[in-house]
Amino acid sequence: MSFTIDFLDDGRIFEWEATADGAVATERENYTPRFYVAPRDPATDLDLTTLQSVYDQHPDVVATEMVARRPGFRRDEEAVLAVDVAHIDRVTPLARQARQLSAYPVGDLACFNVDFSREFRYYLETGADPTPASELSTLRLSVPVTETSNDVYGELSVAGDTVTGSPTDIMTAVQGALEAHDPDVLVCSTSEIVPTLYEMATDAGVDDFSLSRWPDVDYQQLASRSTYSSYGRVGHSPARYNVPGRAIIDESNTFFYGETNLDGVLDLVSRSKKPVQELAWASIGNVLTAIQICEAHDRGVLVPWNSWRHEFYKPMGTLHDADRGGFIFAPEVGLHENVHELDFSSLYPNIICTRNVSPDVIRCDCHSDRDDVPGLGYSICDDRGYLVDVLQPIIDARDEIKAAIRHEKERDDPDEDRLTELEGRSGALKWILVACFGYQGFSNAKFGRIECHEAINAFAREILLTAKQRLEAGGWRVVHGIVDSIWVMPDPDVDDEDRENLGTLATAITDEVEIRLEHEAHYDWVAFVPQRESDAGALTKYFGKVAGDDDFKIRGIEARQRSTPPFIEAVQRDCLDRLDATRSPDAALDCLQDAIKRLHAGTVPVEQLVERNRVSKPLEGYTQNTQNVAALKRARDQDLAIHPGQDIEYVVVDDEKSSRERVALAHEEVASYDASYYETQLVRAVESVLAPLGWDRTEIRREIAETRVPELSAYTNPAKN
């Protein structure tokens, strides 16, 4: 059970296994990757012998053979051409040649199992297990933001200890840590640490420096850095590197490690056949696809190179009905007491499993006359869909893990290490389950189908409407509902003795819809926030005091937004505490007044005013002088590499300016800040708290202007000195 694999430039392949005595390398010989070619249309009577003879004569092809495989979940076994390739990097070029042969009409041939990563392909085809048999040791290397663009580091954190000095001093510290920890995993704040350390060692004449466990190879560059756009959002992918014998986790380029932990990563490694390093930088969709590919492989189903599938014909009325999301019951703006939140457990994944919604069985030919999907008239085959077999084990595993978490927390002396492991695994599985619905409608999904996406939404609408009707009939009033969650309170027009028990109702609804309706929370009170400049309720902005809990559940408002400075967040939470204690807007306004005084007195630490915003485009691409632009100009002046898709952190020092003097970067020595700007942010945050009570920004400003102590005008704005 190897945790990483190295493809060396000379063609050798090494598997690395973690053991109690250190990592052990095993060379694997005679591995030949394979791809397949088949007619795109099974009804086409294509003779593949010509193509086979072409490949047989190619120097990069080891062997070919005709084998029986399924070129899709909706196709039976048929004869397809299997091509074994001498080197893993030649798979794609050889597959591309099949599209260029004049002997076959353009578009008649389709290639399969082509665009796999090297590591994933190896584990899939060989049956090897990338799950480590022993616990992995780690070593963290990080550099401060001020060093990220430097060719020579003057400061480096090694295993939590800050090392400064000459390149030789830093090399010595890193080498000593490698010898002491012998890490299987290098956790780096940025992958650029790898080549930079080697360049420093070369320049300093340190000949024996190496991060590698293999003496002949220091490191390999697997991919260059790139900037990309996805659904209107710009992202940045750093360069990727490989160090033989060790996995690299780049903290600037990892979703699952950042959102969970190493335990979460390893859980998905076991399910996806992606080794640690590859899974760390993979997206949710990429991992979900890998799990689906594993299921296809077990069923003898080939994986298309390009996502190509027609959308079934739909009349205009069906298109209109299908183009809808889940049900939404508009929230009742205001503060409501004694509110219960009910959630359907993993609604979309469970719809897939209980209703058998899968690309291979939706709108099947064998039951075309059936109306299985409410409102859409789609049929669903009785045969179990492959997607059910993909998701059901994940649903079951997460349920078991959540039960284990509850059990551990109920112990008198909970094992914190055990809790960390369980919560990491639960979080990783949660993200896979969250993505499975949207991925069915993703145009580039290997096995997606838009009809699945539409059917899931249709079932979800029916389920939430059923729950609403049943709850209201039982004497409860719905104050908000969205997709898989519903908030209820006792209907004041129903006598208590006539109201059904909420737990009994939830059980009855569960039995009816076949998906568990869980009691998520009981709130002493919950407040639904109106939209900005509107009386309508914002769908995802609310906050409430959970009964028996000292904290609040907060969604959508400033305290939950990643860009909010810590000071603004702290003030908003303080306002919530005071509102909970008094139910009075005056208490929140007093909190605001106090915060404003502190701002104008200059007593708020500048590190509490740092804003963090994502860079959406290169500096040259901005047409307005925003705060981000000012910050990017300062970063450029300091030779700091901030790419689109990355975050930039700064303090606003004079928001009236349009130049780079408008802000100061978070790592700079900031002598002052723009108190008026942050006052505006404070008012906005307090408005979110008081808006459910009928207060808007204008009223808040009028109130604080009337009550502001005269001495306040004596305070000077530290930014304007």
N, C-alpha and C positions, 0 to 999 in steps of 0.2 A: 504494500500500500504506500505508494510514493506520494509525496506532497508537492513535488515540482519535477519538471522535466526540462532538459536542455537539448536543444538542437544546435550542435556546434557547426561552425562554418565548414569544417572538413567532412561533414556528413554524418558524423557519429551522434548517437542518441544516448543520453544518460538519464536514468531514473534515479531520484534521490529519495531515500526512505529515512524518516526520523526514528532513531532508536534511543534507548536510555544512555548509550555510550557515544552518541553523536550521529551525524548523518552518514549514510552509506550509499555510495554510487554503484549502480549496475548498468553496464553497457548493454543496450538492446540492439541486436543485429537482425537483418533480414526483414525489417519493417517496410512494407510497400503500401502507401496510401492508395485509395481506390475511389473512382467516381463512376457514374453510370450514364448511359445514353439510351433514350427510348423515344418512340414516336410521341409527339405532343398530343395527338388525337388517337385514341386506341382503335378507332374505326379505320384509320389509315393503314393500308397494307404496305408497309415499308420494309424493304429488305436491308438489314443492317450489315450484311456481309462485306459490302464495299467499304463501309466505314471501318469495320474490323480489320480488313486487310491494310488500310492506311495506317491505323494505329500499330499494327504488328510490325510495320517497317520503321517505326519512329524510334530513334535511339534512346529517348527518355521513357519509353514504355517497356515494362518488364514482361507483362503478359496480358492477354485479353481472354474473355470467355463469355458465352451466353449463359445467363442465369435467370431464374424465375424470381421476380420481385414485383411489388405493387407500386407503380409510379404515382401513387396518390391514395388517400384514404377512400376515395370513391371509386377506385379501380381495382379489379381483380388481379391476381398474379398473371404476369405475361413475360415473354422472353425479352430481356433487356441486355445491352452490352455492358459488361463490366471491364474497366480499364485500370490495371495496376501500374502505378507510376514509380519511377526510380527514385525521385526526390520530391519531398513534400511541396517544395516551392514551384514545381512544374505542373501541379494539378490544374490551376486556373488557365494557364496558357494552352495546355492540351485540350481542355474542355472548350475553350474558345474556338479551336480549329474545327470542331464539329459543326459550328454554325456557318463556317465559311466554305464548306465543300460544295462544289457546283453539282455534284451528283444528286443532291437532295434540295428540293425547293426550300427557299428561305422560310424559316418558321416552323418547318415540319418536324424538326428534331428538338428535343428538350434534354438538358443535362441536369443531373441530380447529384447531391452530396458534394457540391463544388466549394462553396464559399464558407467553409468551416475554418476556424482558427487552427493553427498547427497543434496546439496543446489539446484542445477539445477533440479534434479529429483523432489524435493518437489514442486518447483514453477511450473514445467511443469504439474505434475499430479494433483495438487490441483487447478490450474488456478489462484493462487495468483499472484499479480503483485509486483516484486521487485523494481519497480521504486519509489523512495521516493516522498511522497506527499508534503513535505516541504523541504526547503533548508537545506543541511547537514552542521553542524558545524564541524570544523577540529581542530586538535592540532598536531603540529609537534614536534617530539622528535628525536634528532640526536646526534651521538657521533663522535669525530674525529677518523681518522684511527688508531691512536696510542692507542686508548682505546678499539678497537673492539675485541681484544683477552683477555681482562682483565676480571677477575671474579668480580672485584669491579671497578666501574667507578669513576674516580677522576674529570671528566668533562663531562657535559651533556648540550646540548642546548635544552631549553624548550620554545616553542613558540617564538623562535628567540633570547631569552636571554641566555647567557652562564652562567651556574651555576657550580661552583667549591666548593670543600670542602669535608667534611665527608659524608659518606653514608646517615646519618640522614639529613644533609643539602639538599642533592639531593632529598631524599624522600619527604621532606617537600615542596620543590619547585614543584615537579611533582604533588603532591597531591593538592597543592594550584592552580595549573594551571587546573587540572581536575575540581575542584570546580568552578573556575572562568569561564571556557569555556564550561563545560559539553559537550565534543566533541562526535559527532556521529562517527567520523572517526579519528583514530590515524594514522598519517603519520609518519613512522619510517624510519630512514636511513638504519637500518637493523632490521630484525625481532627479532634478539637475544636480543634486548633491553628489550623485554617483560620478558623472564625468568630471565635475569640478574638483573633487578630491584627487582623482587620478592626475589631472593636469597640474594641480598643486604639488603632488608628489614628484612628478617629472621635473618641474621647474626647480624644486628644492633639492633635487638629487637624491630623493629617498627611493632607492631602487627596489626595496623589498616590500613596499606597500601593496596590499591587495585586499579587496573585499570578497574575492572569490574563494570558493572551496576547491576549485580545479586549477592546478598550478599553471596550465598553459594558456588559460583564457581569463582576462581581467573582467571585461564586461562587454555586452552587446547592445547596440541600439536597435530596438524592435520597430519603432515608429517615430516619426518627427512630430513636433507640435503642430496643432492646427486649430483654426477657429471655424465654427460651423453654426448654422441656424436651424432650429427645429421648432416648428409651429410658432414662428414669430419670436422665439427666444434665442438669443445668441449664447453659445457656449464655447468654452475653450478646453481643448484636450492637450495636456502637456506631452512632451516627448516621453516615450516609454523605453525603459532599459531593463536588461536582464543581467543578473550576476550569477554565474554558474554555482549551483548548490544551495542557493538561498532564494527565497521568494521576496519580492519587493512590493510593499504597499505604499503608494504615493498618497499622502493625506490630502493633497490638492486635487487628486483625481480618483476619488473612491466614493461611491455612494453607500454601499452596504456596510463597509467598515466604519464610515462616519456616522451612519444612522443607527447602527447596532454595535457590534464589537467583533472580535475574532471568532467567538463562539457562533455568532450569527452567520458569519462568512463560511465557517466550516460546515454548518448544517446544510447550506445551499451547495457547497462543494459535493457533498455526498449525494445530493439529488440531481445535480446538473452535469456531473462529470467534468466540470471546469475546475482546474487546480486553483489553489489559493491566489496566486498572483493574478491570473486572468479574471477570476471572479471579483477580485477587489476593484478592478477598474471597469467591470461590466455594468451596463445599465439594467434596470429591472426587466425591460422587454427582452434584452439579450439573454438574461438568465432564464426567463420564462420560456423563451424559444428553445434554449438548450434542453430544458426538462421535457418539452414537447418532442424534440428531436430524439431524445432517449426513448420515449414511448413509441415513436414511429419506428425506430431501429428495432425495438423488441418485437414489433408487429410485422417486420419485413416491408415497411413502407419507406419509399425513398423521399428525400427532401428536395423540393424544387430549388433550382439555383436562383431564379427570380420569382418573386411572388406574382403569379399569373392565374387569375381565375375570373370568370365573368360573373357579373351580378345577375341573378335570375330576373326575368321580366316581371315587372309589377305594374298594374294599372295605376292611373293617377290617384285614385282614392286611397289605394294601399300605400303609395309613396307618401301621401299626406299623413296618414295614420302612423306610418313607421318612423317618420322623421320627428320623433318626440323623445324626450328624456323621461326621467322618473317624475312622479307626482310631487307637487309642492303645495302645501297648505300655508298660505302667507302668515307669518308670525303676527300676533297681536302685540303691537308696540305698547310697552309699558312694563311695570314691575308687577309680577304675579307671585303670590305666595302659595306654598304647598303644591309644588309642581313636581311631576314625575316624568322622567325621560325613559322611554322604551326604545330599544334598538333590536332590529333583526340581525341575528348573528351571521356575519359574513354573507350578507344578503345575495349579492351577485354570484359569488362562487357557489353558494348553496342552490340558487336558482338553476345554474348550469347542471349541478349534480342531481337535483330532485326532478327537474323537468327534462333532463337528458339533452340539453342544448349543446350541440357540438357541430363543427363545420361538416363533418362527414355524414351527419344524419338529418340536418335541417333541410326541409323541403325535399325530402327523398322521393324518388320515383315510385317506390313501392306503395306509398300511402298518399299519393298526390290529392286524393279526394277528401282527406281528413282536414279538420280545422282544429289544430292542437294549440296554436298560439292565440290568446284572446285578442280580438280586434284586428288581427292581421291575416288570419286564414292560412297560416303556414302549417305544414305537416311536420311531424317529427317521427322518425323511424323508431320502431320498437327495439332495434338492435342498440346495444350500449355504445355510446359515442366515446371516442378516444379521449376527449377532453375531460370527461368524467373520471377516467382512470388517471389522468394527470393531476387533477385538483383534489379528488376525494382524500388521497393519502395526506396531502398538505393540510386540508381542513381538519382531519382527524388528529394529525400530529400537533397542530396548534391548539386544538381543544385540550389534548392531554397535557401539553406544556403549560397552558393557562391554569389548568387544574392543579398542576404541580406547584406553580407559583403561589396560588391561593393557599395550598397546604403548607408551603414553606413559611409564608408570612404569618400564618396562624400559630406557628410554633413559638414557644417561650423564648427560644434563642435561635432565630433564623440564621441559616448559613448564608452569609452575604456573597461569598464566592459562587455558591450554587444558584442564588438568585440572579446574579450577574449573568451567569451562563444561560439560565432559562429565559431571562428577559431578552438577551441578545438573540437567541434562537426564535423566540416568539415574534420579535420585531422584524426579523428577516423574512419569516413566513408571511407576516402580515402584508409586507410590501408586494410579495408575489400575488397574494390574493386580491389586493387592491388593484393591481394592474391587469388582472386576467380579463376583466370586463372590457375596458377600453381597448385592450390589445386586439380584441376580436373585430373591431371596426377600423384598425390601423391598416392603411393601404399597403404597407410594406411587410406586414406580418406574414411569416412563412405559411401559416395554417389558418389565418384569420378568414372570416367571412362576414360581410356586413349584415346578412340576415340573422346571424347569431346575436350580434349587437342589438338589433332591433327587437328580436324575440325576448332577450333578457329584460330590456326596458319595458316591454309589454307586460311580462309577468310581474315585474316590480311594481308597476302602476296598479295592477289588479290586487296585489298583496297589500299594498299600503292603503288602498281604498277599502278593502275588506276589514283591515284593522281599525280604520277610522269609524266605519259604520258599526262595528261590533262594540267598540269602546263607548261610542256615544249612546248606543242602545243600553249599555250597562250603567249609565249615569255619570259618565265622564265627559268633560269638555276639552276638545283639542285646541290648544293655543298655538301650535306650530307643528309642522311635519315636513320633512324633506327626504326623499328617496328611501332611506332605510331607518330613519329615526322619527319618533313622534313624541310630542310633549303634551301631557294632559294634566288637568286639575279637576277636583270635584266640581260637578255641575251645580251651581248654587240653586237651580230650580228643581233639583232632585233631593228628596229627603235622604239622610244618611242610611236609614234602614232599608231604603229601596235601591241603594247603590251596590253594584256587584263588587266583590273583592277584586282588586287589581291583579293580584297574582293568579287568581282563578281565571280571570279574563285572559291574561297572557297565555296561560296553559291552553285554554280553549282555542285561541287564535293560532297558537303553535300547531295544535292538532289539525286545524282546518287547512292551514297553508303549507304544512310540512316543513316549516323552517322556524327555528326556535326564536321566540320573541322574548328578549331578556330585559330585566329591569336594570337599566344602566345607572340611574341616580335618582335620589330623592332630594329636592332642593327646598330649603327653607323659603327661598325666593329665587326667582330668575327674572332677568330683565332683557327684553328684546329691543335692540337698537334700531331706530329709523334710518333710512338711507339719508345720505347727505343731501340737503336741499329738497327733501321730500318727506311726506308723512308716512309713506309706505315702509313696511318693515324690511330691514336688510336680512337676507336669507341666512347668512352665515355669521352674523355679528350678535353675540349675546354673552352674558356673564351671569353667574349665579352662585349662591352660597349653598354648598352641598351640606345637607343635614348631618350633624355629627362630625363634621370635618372643619379644620381650622383654615383651610385654603378655599379658593374660588376656582370654579371651572370657567375659563375664559376662552372665547373664540372670536377671532376677527378684529378685535380692537387693538389699540397700540401696544399694549403689554404683550401681545402675541406676535407682533410684527418684528422681523429680524432687523429692520433698519432703525428701530426706535432706540434712542440713547438710553443707557441705564437709568439716568436721573429721571427722565420722563416716565419710564416704566414704573420706577419706584413711587413716584408721586401718584400715578394713576392707581396703583395697587393700594396706596395709603387712602386714597379717596374711597375705594371700594370697602376698605375696613371701616371707615367712618360712616359710610352709608349703611353698612350692615348693622352697625351699633346704634344708629340714630334714626335711620330711614328719613333723614333730613338733608335736603340739598345744601343747607347752610354749613353743615359739617364739611362737605366736600369743597365748598367755596372757601372756607377757612384754611383748608389744606392748600388750596391753590394760592391764596394770598401769601401764606407762609413761604411757599416755594418761589413765588415771584420776588419776594423780599430777598431771599437767599441769592437768587440769580443776580439781581441788581446790586447786591452788596459784594458780589464777586467771590462768595464763599463756596460755591459749588466746584468741586474738583473737576478739572477739565477732562480727565479720563472718564468721568460720568456723563460727558456730553458728546461722546464719539458716535457719529453716525456711520452706518455700514450700508453701502449701496452697491448693486451689481453694475458693472460696466457693460453696456449693451452694444457698443461699437467702438472702432478705433477713434482716437482723438480727432482725426481729420474728418470723421464722418458726422460729427455733431455740428448743427447749424445754429444752436443757441448757447449762450453762455450760462450754462447751468452750474450748480455746485459740483457735479461730477466732472464737468469740463475743467473747472478751476483746479480740482484735485488732481486730475490727470496731467494738467500742465505742470503742477508742482512735482508730481512723480517723474515726469520726463526731465525736468530740470535736475533731479537728483539721480537720474539714470536708473530708476526703478521700473522694472518690466511689469506693467499691469495690462493684461490682455482682455479682450472682450470675453465675457462669461465669468471673469473673476470679480472679486469684491475689492472695493477701495474704501478705506476708513479715514475719516477726517472730522475736524471740529470746525464749525462755522464761526469765524472771527469777525466778519463784517459783511452781512448779507446784502448791503446796499451796493457794494462794489461788484463789478463784473469781471475783474481780473483774477489772476491766481492768488491775489491777496485776500480773496473772499473767504478762503478756508486755510486751515493748516492741517497737514497730515498727522495721523494719530501718533506716529512715532516721534514727531518733532517736539521741541520744547515750546509749548503753547503758553504765551504770557497772558492772553486775554481771550474773551469770547463775546459773541454778540448776544447780550442778554435779551434784547428786544425780540430777536428771532426765536430764541428758545422760549420766551414768554408766549409767543404765538403757538408754538408746538404744545406747550402746557395747556393752554386754553382749549386747543383742539382735543387733547387727551381727556380733559375734564368734561368737555362737551359729550364725548362718547359715554361717559358715566351718567351724566344728568339728562341726556336726550330722552331716555325712556320715561323720565318724569316731566317732560314737556319743555325743557330748557334748550335753547339754542345758543350759538356763539355770541350773538348780539346781546341777548339777555345776560349772559355770563359777564361780558365785558362791561355792560352797564352797571351790573351789581358790584363788580370789584372796583369800578371807577368811583362809585358812590361811597364805598366803605374804605377805600385805600387811605391809609394814614398819611397826613400831610408830609411827614418826614420822608416818605418814599421818594419824593421829588428831589430830595437832597442827595440821594445816591447817584453817583455818576456811572455811566455805562463803561465798564472797564475796556470795552473794545474801542471806544471812541477817544480814549486818552492818548 
